[in-house]
């Protein structure tokens, strides 16, 4: 175990998840003019909110279920559901 692994151990799952959502938000904001934010996380269920250009976009379900959920599940396979809320 290296020192960066020790540093990661100091963060909660929610802290790490929030950092990932912030990275996704930066990408979506920069390339698509939209946004994504973490609304709530109870350990198994994640709720996010899409904003900006993502509001009303016909591709927003694909963004949530394909791209955001796919990325989150890669790093947090224990999360059972990911949904977008208004």
Secondary structure by P-SEA (a helix, b strand, c coil): ccaaaaaaaaccaaaaaaaaaaaaaaaaaaccccccccccccccbbbbbbcccccccccccccccccaaaaaaacccccccccccc
